[in-house]
């Protein structure tokens, strides 16, 4: 299975299992397999993640999950 398909499957799993939390102001927490990661959206809409995969390759399932989810609907910030 191509790497992009695997990443997409992981992203779908993160969405379907409710592992994404909108913290507001373009910041999201994603609970991944190996920890909780922070995804940030800059003023241009570009997403970045602090996981090792993103730092090494410039892409990851965590950022892809947020991209898929925010393209479908807007996540509301969690009430404090």
N, C-alpha and C positions, 0 to 999 in steps of 0.2 A: 504494500500500500504506500503510495507517495506521501512524503512528509507533510505536504500541505493538507492532504485529506485527514491525516492523523491529528494535525493541529486543529482543523475545523471540528473534528469529532470531540476533541477535548474541550474546545470552546463551547460547543453545544451542550456538553455535559455540565459545564460550569453554570451555564444559564439555567438549564432545566432543573438542576439541583439547588438553585437559589443561593449560590455561593458568591454573589456579587452584591456589594453594599455601596450605595451612592452616599458619599459623605458631603456632597455639595461642592459648588465652585469647580466642577470638572475633575474632582478627585474621587476615586473609587478604591475600595478594598476588595480583593478577590482572594478567596480561600482556595489555594491550589493544593496539589498533592504533597508538596514539601514545605508548605508554610503559607502565610498570608502576605500578599504582595500589594503594593500601591501602584495604581495606574493613574496617571495625570494627563489631562487634556489641555493643550496650550491654546492660545488665542486663535490659532489657525485651524484648530480641530484635531491636530496630530496627537496621537496617544503615545505614551511611553510607560514602561514598566520597570520596576527595580529588581526583577528576577534575573538570574544569571543567564538564562536563555536570551532574553531581550538585550542584555548588556553585551553578549557575545555576537548575536546574529541580527539584532535590530527588529526582531519580531518574536511573538510568543502567543500561546493560547489565551493567556490572561487578557492581553490587550485586544486580541481578536474577539474574545467574548464580550468585552465592553463595547467594542465597535458594532458587533452584531446586535446587541441589545439596545444600544442608543439609537441605532438606525431604525429599529422597530418601534420603540416607544421611549419616552423620557422617564428615567428613573427619578423618583421623588427622594429628596434627602431624608434620611432617617430622623424622626423627631428626637429632640434631646430632652 
